[in-house]
Amino acid sequence: MFTVYAYVLDTLADWELGYVAAELNSRRFFKKNAPEVSLKTVGLSTQPVKTMGGLTILPDGVIEDIALTEESLLLLPGASTWDDPKHGPVIQLAGRLLSAGATVCAICGATAALANAGLLDQRPHTSNGRGYLEMCAPRYKGQPFYADSPSVSDHTLITAGSTGALLWAKQILQRLEVFQPDTLEAWYAYFSSGREQDFFALMGSLPGNQ
């Protein structure tokens, strides 16, 4: 069973977790016999955090609860507070997770925190721009591995810029193998385009509708 841990912090960019959290929690488009997935929120403590949109989140647990196994997946959303040193422990944990074969998924400001810790220096990745990482992460040395794409998947490392939440979600769902391939493609096509034909392709791909 996969356990997906969403790290929550003050000023969290609500919308960046929206697509992936909704699909993992609702399971509405999961394939038959999809692997079990548990979604939990974790913080530096169990005290409430306030998102950028003003919503209050009460973490389910703390980062010490995260298991260092290949069945763990850590979601690191964007926020305007990533430069606060108090978030250093979760970035160090991200490095240990990658070494253990677990999956780390970072978007927007979280990519700068990974970059500053050297975790993007040797792996394909993206962010809000190469210049953004150079500005926000003084120790960043991963320029040769930077890809100008909304989201980049390098097996157990999935990174995205602030406009890449939908593709980031697709790549995470693909990594977890919870959708049929045709369902995933139709899901992405519909939410990218809003076209009626893509909606019906999505509905037609679901178990029981084929």
Disulfide bonds with the S-S distance in Angstrom:
none
